């Protein structure tokens, strides 16, 4: 709860007027007392002051992510043991990045952060921040997950000599997945079999938008998302009007599971399976977890990749307004 509260505080900085009073503390200080009774180093995270001349929200976000870590002591390894300071600051940093309009500024900020971790010789700080990036940007269960933001992390690790050869090899594999079906590219086509035995393919779906869901009928999380899709008035209106197509695709081997749950899928949705598991075997999609959601445009350009349902719904709602 405290982390969520602090994120809201830091986000309000972007929309507030000019900051006053010097620095803004987003965390309570960590103070320890040594055996002599004298206070030891006070550890805290201090945000930079945004100049009063910067009033535009996007410009304020640009400045903040560029200078966010300026006052952090990257040479102090004690911070890896203080998640209430370091991890919380990292989460707040990630919450600001979406307000940066220029992708180049976001990517530069990520690379700049990783470069700053080189101030500590043992590599513990570097390893810690790599773990944080993976946890929040790459883990399929993270609400912050973002392949485009994790891409510069992977590229940095591959090029950086501080990472061992095993880590660089692993990141090369990760990078291959990140580059598949990126936002702005045309999604890879695939074929599917419908409940009545007819064949179809992704490119044959005709609609302004296609909600593509890789799923397993026996998966609890998949069931929750399907329920959310059913209950969404935004999705319902767009689907009823023919603007949105909903394609559920089962990529695994056990067809009997899929057949047993066919009745769970509403009429009007496209529900197909991969008879020869070509999608899974070829790896044309980076399916780190099931379910995986994509939102595609009319020409099957990727608009959203591997996101939670709320992001899909909000994106489509904005298009309706």
TITOR-46800 format. One record per residue (C-alpha): residue number from 0; x, y, z; residue in one letter. Coordinates in pm, whole numbers. Each point is the difference from the previous one (the first is absolute). Example, Ala and Ser with C-alpha at 12.3 -4.5 7.8 and 13.67 -1.06 7.14 Angstrom:
[site 0 [1230 -450 780] A],
[site 1 [137 344 -66] S],
This chain:
[site 0 [0 0 0] X],
[site 1 [283 241 83] X],
[site 2 [165 -62 -337] X],
[site 3 [-326 72 -184] X],
[site 4 [-45 320 202] X],
[site 5 [353 119 -75] X],
[site 6 [-41 -68 -372] X],
[site 7 [-307 224 1] X],
[site 8 [200 272 174] X],
[site 9 [277 -14 -260] X],
[site 10 [-245 -5 -292] X],
[site 11 [-172 310 139] X],
[site 12 [334 176 -30] X],
[site 13 [-38 -17 -376] X],
[site 14 [-339 169 5] X],
[site 15 [60 242 285] X],
[site 16 [136 347 -48] X],
[site 17 [362 76 71] X],
[site 18 [172 -188 278] X],
[site 19 [115 207 293] X],
[site 20 [221 -57 296] X],
[site 21 [290 -172 -175] X],
[site 22 [-11 -379 -5] X],
[site 23 [-297 -229 29] X],
[site 24 [41 -303 224] X],
[site 25 [-202 -295 -123] X],
[site 26 [112 -226 284] X],
[site 27 [62 17 371] X],
[site 28 [367 -9 87] X],
[site 29 [175 -315 120] X],
[site 30 [214 83 300] X],
[site 31 [218 -242 193] X],
[site 32 [194 52 321] X],
[site 33 [352 -141 38] X],
[site 34 [155 -155 311] X],
[site 35 [142 338 101] X],
[site 36 [-347 146 18] X],
[site 37 [64 242 -286] X],
[site 38 [-242 0 -293] X],
[site 39 [121 -176 -310] X],
[site 40 [-73 103 -356] X],
[site 41 [-358 99 -68] X],
[site 42 [-124 -176 -311] X],
[site 43 [-296 129 -199] X],
[site 44 [-104 67 -354] X],
[site 45 [-28 364 -101] X],
[site 46 [-167 111 -319] X],
[site 47 [143 289 -199] X],
[site 48 [-176 334 -14] X],
[site 49 [-168 73 -332] X],
[site 50 [89 354 -114] X],
[site 51 [-287 247 37] X],
[site 52 [24 89 -368] X],
[site 53 [-116 -349 -103] X],
[site 54 [-379 -15 16] X],
[site 55 [-105 -245 -272] X],
[site 56 [-73 -348 142] X],
[site 57 [195 -180 -271] X],
[site 58 [298 235 41] X],
[site 59 [-10 -45 377] X],
[site 60 [-1 -377 -46] X],
[site 61 [295 26 -242] X],
[site 62 [199 200 252] X],
[site 63 [-92 -224 291] X],
[site 64 [95 -331 -165] X],
[site 65 [322 152 -132] X],
[site 66 [107 124 344] X],
[site 67 [-193 -240 223] X],
[site 68 [308 -189 125] X],
[site 69 [241 297 20] X],
[site 70 [-1 11 380] X],
[site 71 [8 -375 63] X],
[site 72 [322 -149 137] X],
[site 73 [71 -289 -239] X],
[site 74 [324 -80 183] X],
[site 75 [-185 -98 319] X],
[site 76 [-84 -372 -14] X],
[site 77 [-214 25 314] X],
[site 78 [-282 123 -221] X],
[site 79 [-50 -349 -144] X],
[site 80 [-122 -105 346] X],
[site 81 [-242 292 36] X],
[site 82 [-293 -71 -234] X],
[site 83 [-214 256 182] X],
[site 84 [238 258 -145] X],
[site 85 [157 -140 -315] X],
[site 86 [-273 -221 -139] X],
[site 87 [-266 253 83] X],
[site 88 [198 271 -178] X],
[site 89 [32 -233 -300] X],
[site 90 [-375 -62 -12] X],
[site 91 [-63 374 11] X],
[site 92 [250 49 -281] X],
[site 93 [-187 -254 -215] X],
[site 94 [-330 172 75] X],
[site 95 [135 326 -147] X],
[site 96 [137 -148 -324] X],
[site 97 [-343 -29 -174] X],
[site 98 [-35 378 21] X],
[site 99 [312 42 -215] X],
[site 100 [-123 46 -357] X],
[site 101 [330 -62 -179] X],
[site 102 [108 -369 0] X],
[site 103 [362 109 -51] X],
[site 104 [-9 192 330] X],
[site 105 [-137 -304 183] X],
[site 106 [262 -231 -148] X],
[site 107 [281 246 76] X],
[site 108 [-120 24 359] X],
[site 109 [8 -380 41] X],
[site 110 [350 -26 -147] X],
[site 111 [115 294 211] X],
[site 112 [-121 -173 316] X],
[site 113 [187 -320 -84] X],
[site 114 [314 198 -79] X],
[site 115 [-18 170 340] X],
[site 116 [7 -338 174] X],
[site 117 [359 -37 -119] X],
[site 118 [112 230 282] X],
[site 119 [7 -303 233] X],
[site 120 [287 -242 -70] X],
[site 121 [-144 -329 129] X],
[site 122 [-291 10 -245] X],
[site 123 [-261 -53 274] X],
[site 124 [-184 321 -82] X],
[site 125 [7 -84 -371] X],
[site 126 [-136 -348 67] X],
[site 127 [-266 136 232] X],
[site 128 [-137 243 -257] X],
[site 129 [5 -267 -268] X],
[site 130 [-215 -213 230] X],
[site 131 [-239 293 52] X],
[site 132 [-29 63 -373] X],
[site 133 [-73 -369 -63] X],
[site 134 [-248 -20 288] X],
[site 135 [-205 301 -105] X],
[site 136 [44 29 -378] X],
[site 137 [49 -360 -116] X],
[site 138 [-190 -222 243] X],
[site 139 [-335 -83 -167] X],
[site 140 [-179 40 335] X],
[site 141 [121 357 56] X],
[site 142 [-248 286 -61] X],
[site 143 [298 208 -120] X],
[site 144 [117 -253 -259] X],
[site 145 [108 172 -318] X],
[site 146 [205 -166 -273] X],
[site 147 [94 331 -161] X],
[site 148 [151 127 325] X],
[site 149 [175 -327 74] X],
[site 150 [154 -3 -347] X],
[site 151 [273 257 84] X],
[site 152 [76 -199 317] X],
[site 153 [62 -315 -202] X],
[site 154 [209 190 -255] X],
[site 155 [205 161 277] X],
[site 156 [74 -333 170] X],
[site 157 [108 -160 -328] X],
[site 158 [244 284 -68] X],
[site 159 [127 45 356] X],
[site 160 [311 -188 113] X],
[site 161 [-114 -4 365] X],
[site 162 [-248 -272 -93] X],
[site 163 [138 -352 -24] X],
[site 164 [-16 -196 -323] X],
[site 165 [-285 -217 130] X],
[site 166 [-206 308 81] X],
[site 167 [70 153 -340] X],
[site 168 [-103 -322 -178] X],
[site 169 [-321 -10 203] X],
[site 170 [-71 362 -88] X],
[site 171 [55 -65 -369] X],
[site 172 [-276 -260 19] X],
[site 173 [-218 246 191] X],
[site 174 [68 268 -260] X],
[site 175 [-114 -230 -279] X],
[site 176 [-334 -35 175] X],
[site 177 [-32 373 66] X],
[site 178 [51 77 -368] X],
[site 179 [-284 -229 -110] X],
[site 180 [-328 173 -85] X],
[site 181 [107 336 140] X],
[site 182 [-242 288 30] X],
[site 183 [-25 169 -338] X],
[site 184 [86 -313 -199] X],
[site 185 [-239 -236 -175] X],
[site 186 [-76 -305 214] X],
[site 187 [103 -340 -133] X],
[site 188 [-280 -190 -172] X],
[site 189 [-110 -346 113] X],
[site 190 [-273 -251 -78] X],
[site 191 [-260 -139 238] X],
[site 192 [-275 -260 -1] X],
[site 193 [-352 96 109] X],
[site 194 [-242 -217 202] X],
[site 195 [-181 -104 -320] X],
[site 196 [326 -113 -161] X],
[site 197 [39 294 -235] X],
[site 198 [339 168 -34] X],
[site 199 [70 368 42] X],
[site 200 [300 227 38] X],
[site 201 [82 322 183] X],
[site 202 [29 209 -315] X],
[site 203 [-344 -117 -105] X],
[site 204 [-164 170 299] X],
[site 205 [-169 317 -127] X],
[site 206 [-49 274 258] X],
[site 207 [146 336 96] X],
[site 208 [139 -162 315] X],
[site 209 [78 -358 94] X],
[site 210 [33 -105 362] X],
[site 211 [229 -302 -19] X],
[site 212 [24 -220 307] X],
[site 213 [228 -301 27] X],
[site 214 [-168 -212 264] X],
[site 215 [-50 -335 163] X],
[site 216 [-363 -93 73] X],
[site 217 [106 -164 328] X],
[site 218 [187 309 123] X],
[site 219 [-151 196 292] X],
[site 220 [157 332 -107] X],
[site 221 [-133 -54 -353] X],
[site 222 [-348 -52 141] X],
[site 223 [23 327 192] X],
[site 224 [99 194 -312] X],
[site 225 [-274 -163 -206] X],
[site 226 [-247 104 270] X],
[site 227 [134 358 -12] X],
[site 228 [-38 8 -377] X],
[site 229 [-359 -121 30] X],
[site 230 [-81 265 261] X],
[site 231 [165 293 -179] X],
[site 232 [-249 243 -149] X],
[site 233 [275 148 -218] X],
[site 234 [90 -338 -147] X],
[site 235 [-365 -95 -34] X],
[site 236 [-92 314 -193] X],
[site 237 [296 -20 -238] X],
[site 238 [-48 -373 -58] X],
[site 239 [-374 33 -62] X],
[site 240 [67 273 -255] X],
[site 241 [257 -206 -186] X],
[site 242 [284 238 86] X],
[site 243 [174 -254 222] X],
[site 244 [63 -369 -59] X],
[site 245 [91 -230 289] X],
[site 246 [230 -290 -83] X],
[site 247 [85 -260 264] X],
[site 248 [279 -234 -103] X],
[site 249 [104 -319 179] X],
[site 250 [364 -81 -91] X],
[site 251 [56 -323 197] X],
[site 252 [-29 -372 -72] X],
[site 253 [-291 -129 212] X],
[site 254 [-292 63 -232] X],
[site 255 [-241 -187 225] X],
[site 256 [26 279 260] X],
[site 257 [-84 255 -267] X],
[site 258 [-296 -203 -123] X],
[site 259 [-133 -45 353] X],
[site 260 [-20 377 52] X],
[site 261 [-132 109 -339] X],
[site 262 [-337 91 150] X],
[site 263 [168 249 235] X],
[site 264 [81 235 -287] X],
[site 265 [-278 237 -112] X],
[site 266 [-142 -27 -349] X],
[site 267 [147 260 -229] X],
[site 268 [348 -39 140] X],
[site 269 [255 -186 -208] X],
[site 270 [126 -301 194] X],
[site 271 [272 -202 -167] X],
[site 272 [275 -246 77] X],
[site 273 [332 -85 -162] X],
[site 274 [-43 -350 -145] X],
[site 275 [373 -45 -61] X],
[site 276 [132 231 281] X],
[site 277 [191 197 -263] X],
[site 278 [-16 330 193] X],
[site 279 [145 -156 312] X],
[site 280 [262 -207 -181] X],
[site 281 [116 277 -233] X],
[site 282 [11 264 274] X],
[site 283 [-141 273 -225] X],
[site 284 [-162 149 311] X],
[site 285 [176 56 331] X],
[site 286 [-243 -181 229] X],
[site 287 [168 36 337] X],
[site 288 [-324 -72 179] X],
[site 289 [-362 -86 -64] X],
[site 290 [-217 202 -40] X],
[site 291 [166 249 -236] X],
[site 292 [-197 290 -145] X],
[site 293 [66 199 -317] X],
[site 294 [-204 278 -156] X],
[site 295 [39 27 -376] X],
[site 296 [-112 259 -254] X],
[site 297 [-187 -59 -327] X],
[site 298 [317 -97 -187] X],
[site 299 [107 -210 302] X],
[site 300 [253 257 117] X],
[site 301 [80 -58 367] X],
[site 302 [-153 279 210] X],
[site 303 [46 -163 341] X],
[site 304 [221 -298 81] X],
[site 305 [-24 -237 297] X],
[site 306 [-202 236 220] X],
[site 307 [-263 -41 267] X],
[site 308 [-364 34 -97] X],
[site 309 [-42 340 166] X],
[site 310 [248 153 -247] X],
[site 311 [-189 -147 -293] X],
[site 312 [-331 129 131] X],
[site 313 [138 348 73] X],
[site 314 [164 20 -343] X],
[site 315 [-326 -84 -177] X],
[site 316 [-200 230 225] X],
[site 317 [223 292 -98] X],
[site 318 [-57 -84 -367] X],
[site 319 [-376 9 58] X],
[site 320 [3 340 173] X],
